[in-house]
Amino acid sequence: MPTHAHNAQHDPRDVPSPTSSSEKAGSFRHSEGSLDQDKAADAFRTHVVARSVSSETPLGADAVLPAGAYRLYRRRFVGLLALIALNVVAAMPNPWFGPIATNTANEFGFTLDEVNWFGNVVNLAFLPSTIVVPFILTRYGILKTPSCASQCCSGAVVMLFSAWIRYAGTAESLPEGGAYALITLGQILAGAAQPVFQVLGPLYSETWFDLKGRTTATMLMSIANPVGSGIAQLISPTISTPRSSLLVLAIICTATAPCALLVGNAPPTPPTFAASQDKPSFLSLVRALSGREPSNVPTYMSVRERIDFVILVINFGVLVGVVTSFTILTDQDFGPYGYSSDTSGFMGATLLLAGIVAAVVTSPLFDRVLTHHLALTCKVLCPILGVVWLSLIWAARPVKPNDAGALYALMALVGAASVTLLPVAIELTIEVSRNADGSSALLWFAGNLMSVVCVLVEGALRAGPAAHPPNNMHRALVFQGALVCGAVATIAGLRGRQARRARDEQMAAEARQGIALVEHGSP
């Protein structure tokens, strides 16, 4: 029977066998003495049902879960929707200035590089926060209490402060330096709050959803981030002035923050074997990746699994970094070729929203049809992305101004492949590491680190005012294409064995067999 990991003394890749149904039924026969076989089976069935619907508190560290007692709760959808909303809004400050970079620079007196740093500081603040969040989650769980002192609510409060500090920087009475400092501080706080909700996503899906819904739940929470970026790119250029747009962003953050109160802790009875185990610490993942984790613990990673993990982190980091930097620089990428801020924003939104549609369609397939082909999906889609990003070098230089058809098509292709890969890569990384929050934290750390690198490098590659056209980003697009092609080449070495799913499937099958035995009579 599944027990908590720290009580198990076995090879971590060997699935523990639960106490057989006949043994369990036999124990009831022995305890009651005169019970016949049918009454024993009834007693066992009653025991399983009672155990699975009992106490509203999570299982303790030494609890023993009877076979077949896995259960789903409807309230999992409430927390799912809350985390989706929080992820959407938390993602909006990063690309908010992308489509309106030129207008922002003109209105406030900033340079374009200074405006670009509004996106960079979000990513920089994200980095230390990404590492801190797993420690807090390990210590306190998804949500220790439904109070503002809890982790999720703390993230919402920081997000709320960031919104209004950022808006305070729009006061016309402020000098240029004061306005820049307040907007930058607001962006830093936004970056510190964002990982709280992103890192929670995969852990929440593992804790509350079974094998038929886990990937879809991860997908919905993962794509909430690009959804927020897409919405930001649509909204910010349509508002009259950058100052007014920051007021709208503050109102959106204020309306969404209370959703943090709806995120629940672990369910009384877990939905899968993996969900019934103690959550490994972030330090255990660090030890496993460095080869210092003992081989007799569940968090041990073989050399092959460590190689797979590194390959996935490299590809996730580069692809997320390139997409994020692209959304920040869209106006600067396309503006020199005659595209308006509105058109640049729509192109960035096309990338992200096309990906959302593709992810919504494909993720249920990964839960129910392509359940064992996550690695193959990465090997197919990553090379496609390399070709598309490379082709952008020539497509961004249209024969005539405002001939945007090819660019819209490429943006849709990039979005469909990139966002589809997002939950697949997250789930596959957790499969090889068996550490949901730690793995997702490292993935998002890599993605945001590469975002900063890409924005700084591409800003440095901007052509001068004497170029044709002036201030064009052609060399930056060459850098993007070369970087993506170099990263996706490593995907050929991925094996991607889904150890966590195999273990959960075996435990679920044994649970069903145990119930079937007592229903038909134990020998």
Secondary structure per residue as TSV (DSSP state, phi and psi in degrees):
chain	resnum	aa	ss	phi	psi
A	1	M	-	360.0	146.3
A	2	P	-	-66.7	129.9
A	3	T	-	-124.6	172.5
A	4	H	-	-69.9	148.4
A	5	A	G	-59.5	-38.0
A	6	H	G	-72.8	-11.7
A	7	N	G	-92.8	-9.2
A	8	A	-	-86.6	137.5
A	9	Q	-	-120.2	79.0
A	10	H	S	-155.9	168.0
A	11	D	-	-63.1	127.9
A	12	P	T	-62.2	-23.5
A	13	R	T	-93.5	-0.7
A	14	D	S	-91.1	127.9
A	15	V	-	-76.7	125.4
A	16	P	-	-64.1	137.5
A	17	S	-	-89.3	128.4
A	18	P	-	-71.8	159.8
A	19	T	-	-57.6	130.5
A	20	S	-	-63.8	157.7
A	21	S	H	-65.1	-38.1
A	22	S	H	-64.8	-38.1
A	23	E	H	-64.7	-41.9
A	24	K	H	-65.2	-45.5
A	25	A	H	-63.6	-37.0
A	26	G	H	-62.2	-36.3
A	27	S	H	-64.1	-35.4
A	28	F	H	-69.5	-39.6
A	29	R	H	-61.8	-41.9
A	30	H	H	-65.4	-40.9
A	31	S	H	-70.6	-29.6
A	32	E	H	-97.0	-15.1
A	33	G	S	72.6	-72.0
A	34	S	S	-87.1	-3.4
A	35	L	-	-64.5	133.5
A	36	D	-	-84.8	-176.6
A	37	Q	H	-61.8	-42.6
A	38	D	H	-64.5	-42.6
A	39	K	H	-66.6	-33.0
A	40	A	H	-65.3	-43.5
A	41	A	H	-63.5	-42.2
A	42	D	H	-61.3	-40.5
A	43	A	H	-63.6	-40.8
A	44	F	H	-67.0	-42.5
A	45	R	H	-60.3	-43.5
A	46	T	H	-62.8	-39.6
A	47	H	H	-62.1	-44.8
A	48	V	H	-63.9	-47.3
A	49	V	H	-63.5	-45.4
A	50	A	H	-61.8	-39.7
A	51	R	H	-67.5	-35.3
A	52	S	H	-80.6	-16.1
A	53	V	H	-117.4	8.2
A	54	S	-	-78.0	-146.1
A	55	S	-	-24.4	139.1
A	56	E	S	-86.9	12.0
A	57	T	S	-107.1	150.8
A	58	P	-	-62.7	158.0
A	59	L	-	-62.7	142.3
A	60	G	-	-77.1	173.7
A	61	A	T	-62.7	-29.4
A	62	D	T	-104.7	13.1
A	63	A	-	-70.5	149.0
A	64	V	-	-114.2	123.6
A	65	L	-	-94.5	121.8
A	66	P	-	-69.1	152.0
A	67	A	T	-57.7	138.4
A	68	G	T	80.0	7.0
A	69	A	-	-93.0	8.2
A	70	Y	-	-65.4	144.1
A	71	R	-	-151.9	148.0
A	72	L	-	-105.9	148.4
A	73	Y	-	-121.7	138.8
A	74	R	T	-65.1	-27.6
A	75	R	T	-69.7	-5.1
A	76	R	H	-61.8	-29.8
A	77	F	H	-71.8	-27.8
A	78	V	H	-65.4	-49.3
A	79	G	H	-64.0	-36.2
A	80	L	H	-61.0	-48.5
A	81	L	H	-63.6	-37.8
A	82	A	H	-63.9	-45.2
A	83	L	H	-67.5	-34.1
A	84	I	H	-61.6	-48.3
A	85	A	H	-61.4	-43.4
A	86	L	H	-66.1	-39.5
A	87	N	H	-66.2	-39.0
A	88	V	H	-59.2	-51.2
A	89	V	H	-72.5	-37.1
A	90	A	H	-63.9	-25.7
A	91	A	H	-83.1	-14.1
A	92	M	S	-70.3	-36.2
A	93	P	T	-62.7	-32.1
A	94	N	T	-60.2	-56.2
A	95	P	T	-90.0	4.9
A	96	W	T	-55.8	-38.8
A	97	F	T	-87.5	-7.3
A	98	G	S	-55.5	-56.6
A	99	P	T	-71.6	-17.7
A	100	I	T	-116.2	25.5
A	101	A	H	-60.3	-46.0
A	102	T	H	-65.5	-44.2
A	103	N	H	-63.4	-40.2
A	104	T	H	-63.4	-43.8
A	105	A	H	-61.4	-41.3
A	106	N	H	-70.1	-40.7
A	107	E	H	-71.5	-38.3
A	108	F	H	-98.4	-12.2
A	109	G	T	84.3	18.1
A	110	F	-	-85.8	164.3
A	111	T	-	-88.6	165.5
A	112	L	H	-63.6	-38.8
A	113	D	H	-64.2	-36.8
A	114	E	H	-65.7	-38.8
A	115	V	H	-65.9	-38.9
A	116	N	H	-59.4	-30.9
A	117	W	H	-69.8	-16.4
A	118	F	H	-63.2	-32.2
A	119	G	H	-81.4	-38.0
A	120	N	H	-63.1	-41.9
A	121	V	H	-67.6	-28.0
A	122	V	H	-61.9	-47.0
A	123	N	H	-67.4	-37.6
A	124	L	H	-67.7	-41.9
A	125	A	H	-67.3	-28.9
A	126	F	H	-61.7	-36.6
A	127	L	H	-60.9	-56.6
A	128	P	H	-65.9	-33.7
A	129	S	H	-64.4	-34.3
A	130	T	H	-61.4	-36.8
A	131	I	H	-77.7	-34.7
A	132	V	H	-70.5	-39.1
A	133	V	H	-56.4	-47.3
A	134	P	H	-58.1	-35.8
A	135	F	H	-62.3	-43.2
A	136	I	H	-67.7	-41.0
A	137	L	H	-63.9	-39.9
A	138	T	H	-63.9	-37.6
A	139	R	H	-79.1	-39.4
A	140	Y	H	-113.8	-7.2
A	141	G	-	83.3	-178.5
A	142	I	S	-60.5	-42.9
A	143	L	-	-154.1	109.0
A	144	K	S	-64.7	-46.8
A	145	T	S	-143.5	159.4
A	146	P	S	-80.6	43.2
A	147	S	S	-117.6	168.0
A	148	C	T	-70.6	-9.1
A	149	A	T	-81.8	-9.6
A	150	S	S	-78.1	166.9
A	151	Q	H	-62.1	-49.3
A	152	C	H	-65.2	-43.7
A	153	C	H	-67.7	-33.4
A	154	S	H	-61.6	-42.2
A	155	G	H	-61.3	-40.2
A	156	A	H	-66.0	-38.5
A	157	V	H	-66.1	-43.5
A	158	V	H	-62.3	-41.0
A	159	M	H	-60.8	-39.9
A	160	L	H	-66.0	-45.8
A	161	F	H	-60.5	-41.8
A	162	S	H	-59.8	-39.2
A	163	A	H	-63.6	-44.4
A	164	W	H	-82.2	-27.7
A	165	I	H	-66.2	-41.4
A	166	R	H	-61.1	-43.5
A	167	Y	H	-68.1	-32.2
A	168	A	H	-60.0	-27.5
A	169	G	T	-71.6	-6.9
A	170	T	T	-90.1	-2.9
A	171	A	-	-58.5	127.6
A	172	E	T	-68.2	-18.8
A	173	S	T	-76.5	-14.6
A	174	L	S	-75.4	143.8
A	175	P	-	-69.6	165.9
A	176	E	H	-56.2	-43.0
A	177	G	H	-67.0	-38.4
A	178	G	H	-66.7	-41.3
A	179	A	H	-62.2	-43.7
A	180	Y	H	-64.0	-39.5
A	181	A	H	-65.7	-43.0
A	182	L	H	-69.3	-42.1
A	183	I	H	-64.1	-40.8
A	184	T	H	-63.8	-42.5
A	185	L	H	-61.4	-42.6
A	186	G	H	-60.5	-39.7
A	187	Q	H	-68.0	-36.8
A	188	I	H	-62.6	-45.3
A	189	L	H	-64.7	-36.8
A	190	A	H	-62.4	-40.3
A	191	G	H	-67.0	-32.7
A	192	A	H	-71.9	-30.1
A	193	A	H	-82.4	-30.7
A	194	Q	H	-59.2	-43.0
A	195	P	H	-62.9	-25.9
A	196	V	H	-54.5	-43.7
A	197	F	H	-86.3	-32.5
A	198	Q	H	-69.6	-45.6
A	199	V	H	-68.2	-30.4
A	200	L	H	-63.7	-30.8
A	201	G	H	-52.6	-62.3
A	202	P	H	-61.8	-35.3
A	203	L	H	-66.7	-40.3
A	204	Y	H	-64.1	-43.0
A	205	S	H	-66.1	-37.5
A	206	E	H	-68.0	-35.4
A	207	T	H	-77.0	-32.8
A	208	W	H	-112.7	-18.0
A	209	F	-	-115.9	151.6
A	210	D	-	-90.8	-171.3
A	211	L	T	-65.1	-25.0
A	212	K	T	-85.9	-4.6
A	213	G	T	-134.5	-4.2
A	214	R	H	-65.9	-47.4
A	215	T	H	-66.1	-38.8
A	216	T	H	-64.1	-41.9
A	217	A	H	-63.3	-44.0
A	218	T	H	-61.2	-40.7
A	219	M	H	-59.7	-48.1
A	220	L	H	-61.8	-40.2
A	221	M	H	-76.2	-31.1
A	222	S	H	-72.0	-43.6
A	223	I	H	-76.9	-10.3
A	224	A	H	-59.6	-31.7
A	225	N	H	-65.2	-53.5
A	226	P	H	-65.4	-27.4
A	227	V	H	-60.8	-45.9
A	228	G	H	-61.1	-40.2
A	229	S	H	-64.3	-41.7
A	230	G	H	-64.0	-43.4
A	231	I	H	-63.7	-40.9
A	232	A	H	-60.6	-41.4
A	233	Q	H	-69.7	-25.5
A	234	L	H	-80.3	-39.3
A	235	I	H	-79.0	-48.4
A	236	S	G	-56.9	-41.6
A	237	P	G	-78.0	-12.5
A	238	T	G	-88.2	-9.8
A	239	I	S	-90.0	145.9
A	240	S	S	-54.6	-46.2
A	241	T	S	-136.8	157.0
A	242	P	H	-56.7	-36.2
A	243	R	H	-62.2	-46.6
A	244	S	H	-64.9	-34.7
A	245	S	H	-65.2	-34.7
A	246	L	H	-72.0	-28.4
A	247	L	H	-66.9	-42.7
A	248	V	H	-61.2	-42.7
A	249	L	H	-62.1	-40.0
A	250	A	H	-64.2	-38.9
A	251	I	H	-66.5	-40.9
A	252	I	H	-61.8	-43.9
A	253	C	H	-63.2	-40.2
A	254	T	H	-64.8	-40.2
A	255	A	H	-70.7	-26.7
A	256	T	H	-91.9	-27.3
A	257	A	G	-52.7	-39.5
A	258	P	G	-62.3	-14.2
A	259	C	G	-59.8	-23.2
A	260	A	G	-60.1	-26.7
A	261	L	G	-69.6	-13.8
A	262	L	G	-93.7	-6.8
A	263	V	-	-80.7	120.9
A	264	G	-	-92.7	162.3
A	265	N	-	-80.5	-166.1
A	266	A	-	-61.5	145.0
A	267	P	-	-69.0	160.9
A	268	P	S	-57.2	-41.5
A	269	T	S	-124.4	128.5
A	270	P	-	-70.1	157.2
A	271	P	S	-85.9	-20.0
A	272	T	S	-144.8	171.4
A	273	F	H	-61.6	-43.9
A	274	A	H	-59.3	-37.4
A	275	A	H	-70.8	-20.2
A	276	S	H	-83.3	-8.8
A	277	Q	S	-88.3	155.7
A	278	D	-	-60.5	140.2
A	279	K	-	-76.9	123.9
A	280	P	-	-68.1	153.3
A	281	S	-	-80.9	164.3
A	282	F	H	-66.1	-36.2
A	283	L	H	-64.1	-32.6
A	284	S	H	-64.8	-34.7
A	285	L	H	-67.6	-40.8
A	286	V	H	-61.5	-43.0
A	287	R	H	-64.9	-40.6
A	288	A	H	-64.2	-42.1
A	289	L	H	-68.7	-28.4
A	290	S	T	-90.0	1.9
A	291	G	T	78.0	18.3
A	292	R	-	-106.1	4.6
A	293	E	S	-84.6	131.3
A	294	P	-	-57.8	146.4
A	295	S	T	-74.8	-8.7
A	296	N	T	-100.1	18.4
A	297	V	S	-119.5	152.8
A	298	P	T	-62.3	-22.8
A	299	T	T	-86.8	1.8
A	300	Y	-	-63.7	137.6
A	301	M	-	-121.1	129.9
A	302	S	-	-70.7	169.2
A	303	V	H	-60.1	-40.8
A	304	R	H	-63.7	-39.7
A	305	E	H	-68.4	-36.0
A	306	R	H	-66.5	-38.7
A	307	I	H	-63.4	-45.1
A	308	D	H	-59.5	-42.2
A	309	F	H	-60.9	-45.5
A	310	V	H	-63.5	-42.6
A	311	I	H	-60.1	-44.4
A	312	L	H	-66.5	-40.6
A	313	V	H	-64.6	-41.9
A	314	I	H	-60.8	-49.5
A	315	N	H	-68.0	-42.3
A	316	F	H	-62.5	-46.0
A	317	G	H	-61.2	-47.1
A	318	V	H	-66.7	-46.2
A	319	L	H	-67.2	-42.9
A	320	V	H	-66.9	-40.6
A	321	G	H	-63.0	-42.3
A	322	V	H	-67.5	-43.6
A	323	V	H	-64.2	-44.4
A	324	T	H	-64.1	-45.4
A	325	S	H	-65.0	-33.8
A	326	F	H	-65.2	-39.9
A	327	T	H	-68.1	-29.9
A	328	I	H	-73.5	-33.6
A	329	L	H	-105.5	12.8
A	330	T	H	-57.4	-44.7
A	331	D	H	-62.8	-37.4
A	332	Q	H	-77.1	-28.7
A	333	D	H	-69.9	-43.7
A	334	F	H	-104.0	-22.5
A	335	G	G	-55.8	-44.8
A	336	P	G	-61.2	-19.6
A	337	Y	G	-96.8	12.3
A	338	G	T	100.6	5.8
A	339	Y	-	-88.0	138.6
A	340	S	-	-76.1	169.5
A	341	S	H	-62.7	-38.7
A	342	D	H	-61.6	-46.2
A	343	T	H	-64.2	-41.4
A	344	S	H	-61.8	-41.2
A	345	G	H	-64.1	-40.2
A	346	F	H	-66.3	-33.9
A	347	M	H	-66.9	-44.2
A	348	G	H	-63.4	-39.0
A	349	A	H	-67.0	-35.3
A	350	T	H	-61.0	-44.1
A	351	L	H	-55.6	-49.1
A	352	L	H	-77.2	-40.7
A	353	L	H	-75.3	-32.8
A	354	A	H	-63.8	-37.6
A	355	G	H	-66.0	-35.7
A	356	I	H	-62.8	-45.6
A	357	V	H	-60.0	-45.3
A	358	A	H	-62.7	-41.7
A	359	A	H	-66.9	-39.4
A	360	V	H	-63.5	-35.9
A	361	V	H	-74.7	-40.3
A	362	T	H	-87.2	-30.6
A	363	S	H	-60.6	-42.4
A	364	P	H	-59.3	-29.9
A	365	L	H	-66.6	-37.7
A	366	F	H	-69.2	-26.5
A	367	D	H	-77.0	-31.7
A	368	R	H	-122.4	-22.7
A	369	V	T	-119.9	-52.8
A	370	L	S	-97.6	37.9
A	371	T	T	-62.4	-28.7
A	372	H	T	-109.6	20.1
A	373	H	-	-126.7	35.3
A	374	L	H	-67.3	-41.2
A	375	A	H	-65.7	-40.8
A	376	L	H	-61.9	-38.9
A	377	T	H	-59.6	-44.0
A	378	C	H	-62.2	-40.4
A	379	K	H	-68.9	-25.8
A	380	V	H	-84.1	-46.0
A	381	L	H	-79.4	-33.3
A	382	C	H	-62.1	-47.1
A	383	P	H	-61.6	-34.8
A	384	I	H	-60.7	-42.5
A	385	L	H	-63.5	-38.4
A	386	G	H	-59.4	-44.1
A	387	V	H	-65.3	-42.4
A	388	V	H	-67.4	-45.0
A	389	W	H	-63.1	-35.7
A	390	L	H	-67.0	-40.0
A	391	S	H	-67.1	-20.7
A	392	L	H	-64.4	-22.0
A	393	I	H	-58.1	-40.4
A	394	W	H	-92.5	-32.0
A	395	A	H	-68.9	-26.6
A	396	A	T	-76.3	-0.7
A	397	R	S	-118.4	73.7
A	398	P	-	-65.8	155.7
A	399	V	S	-65.2	-39.3
A	400	K	S	-127.9	151.8
A	401	P	T	-59.7	145.4
A	402	N	T	62.0	25.7
A	403	D	-	-91.6	84.0
A	404	A	-	-95.8	-0.4
A	405	G	H	-56.6	-48.1
A	406	A	H	-64.0	-37.5
A	407	L	H	-67.1	-41.8
A	408	Y	H	-60.8	-40.7
A	409	A	H	-63.6	-43.9
A	410	L	H	-66.6	-38.9
A	411	M	H	-61.5	-40.3
A	412	A	H	-64.8	-40.0
A	413	L	H	-66.4	-44.9
A	414	V	H	-60.4	-45.2
A	415	G	H	-64.9	-45.1
A	416	A	H	-60.5	-43.4
A	417	A	H	-76.0	-42.4
A	418	S	H	-67.3	-48.0
A	419	V	H	-73.6	-30.0
A	420	T	H	-62.2	-39.0
A	421	L	H	-70.8	-23.1
A	422	L	H	-56.0	-60.2
A	423	P	H	-68.9	-29.3
A	424	V	H	-63.2	-46.8
A	425	A	H	-64.9	-40.4
A	426	I	H	-63.8	-47.6
A	427	E	H	-64.0	-40.8
A	428	L	H	-68.0	-36.3
A	429	T	H	-65.4	-38.4
A	430	I	H	-67.9	-35.3
A	431	E	H	-59.8	-42.9
A	432	V	H	-82.0	-17.6
A	433	S	H	-108.6	-21.8
A	434	R	-	56.2	33.2
A	435	N	-	-138.9	96.4
A	436	A	H	-66.6	-56.3
A	437	D	H	-72.7	-37.7
A	438	G	H	-64.6	-42.8
A	439	S	H	-66.1	-46.3
A	440	S	H	-65.2	-33.5
A	441	A	H	-63.0	-44.3
A	442	L	H	-67.1	-36.9
A	443	L	H	-62.4	-49.5
A	444	W	H	-69.1	-30.8
A	445	F	H	-60.2	-47.5
A	446	A	H	-63.1	-41.8
A	447	G	H	-62.8	-43.0
A	448	N	H	-75.2	-33.1
A	449	L	H	-62.7	-44.6
A	450	M	H	-68.0	-29.2
A	451	S	H	-61.7	-44.7
A	452	V	H	-63.0	-46.0
A	453	V	H	-59.7	-46.4
A	454	C	H	-64.1	-42.8
A	455	V	H	-64.2	-43.3
A	456	L	H	-67.3	-44.5
A	457	V	H	-66.1	-45.2
A	458	E	H	-68.5	-34.5
A	459	G	H	-63.0	-38.5
A	460	A	H	-69.8	-24.7
A	461	L	T	-87.5	-0.1
A	462	R	-	-61.4	135.9
A	463	A	-	-70.8	163.6
A	464	G	-	-84.5	175.6
A	465	P	T	-65.9	-16.4
A	466	A	T	-89.1	-4.3
A	467	A	S	-74.1	171.8
A	468	H	S	-124.7	111.0
A	469	P	S	-75.7	163.6
A	470	P	T	-61.1	142.4
A	471	N	T	57.8	29.5
A	472	N	-	-74.0	160.4
A	473	M	-	-111.8	30.3
A	474	H	H	-59.9	-45.2
A	475	R	H	-64.5	-31.2
A	476	A	H	-66.2	-38.4
A	477	L	H	-67.7	-34.5
A	478	V	H	-63.5	-43.8
A	479	F	H	-59.3	-46.1
A	480	Q	H	-56.0	-50.6
A	481	G	H	-61.9	-43.3
A	482	A	H	-65.8	-40.5
A	483	L	H	-64.2	-45.5
A	484	V	H	-64.6	-44.5
A	485	C	H	-61.8	-39.8
A	486	G	H	-64.8	-38.3
A	487	A	H	-71.4	-47.0
A	488	V	H	-68.8	-17.4
A	489	A	G	-63.2	-27.7
A	490	T	G	-73.5	-15.2
A	491	I	G	-66.4	-18.3
A	492	A	G	-62.3	-26.1
A	493	G	G	-86.7	4.8
A	494	L	-	-80.3	131.8
A	495	R	-	-101.2	-53.2
A	496	G	-	68.5	51.1
A	497	R	-	-69.8	129.2
A	498	Q	-	-89.3	78.5
A	499	A	H	-67.0	-41.0
A	500	R	H	-65.2	-44.6
A	501	R	H	-64.3	-42.3
A	502	A	H	-59.9	-41.0
A	503	R	H	-66.3	-44.5
A	504	D	H	-64.0	-40.3
A	505	E	H	-64.9	-40.0
A	506	Q	H	-67.2	-42.5
A	507	M	H	-65.9	-38.3
A	508	A	H	-65.5	-39.7
A	509	A	H	-65.1	-41.6
A	510	E	H	-66.9	-35.0
A	511	A	H	-64.7	-43.7
A	512	R	H	-63.7	-39.5
A	513	Q	H	-64.3	-38.6
A	514	G	H	-64.1	-43.3
A	515	I	H	-65.4	-40.7
A	516	A	H	-62.1	-37.3
A	517	L	H	-63.3	-45.2
A	518	V	H	-73.8	-27.5
A	519	E	H	-70.1	-29.5
A	520	H	H	-102.4	1.4
A	521	G	-	98.8	120.9
A	522	S	-	-77.1	146.1
A	523	P	-	-66.9	360.0
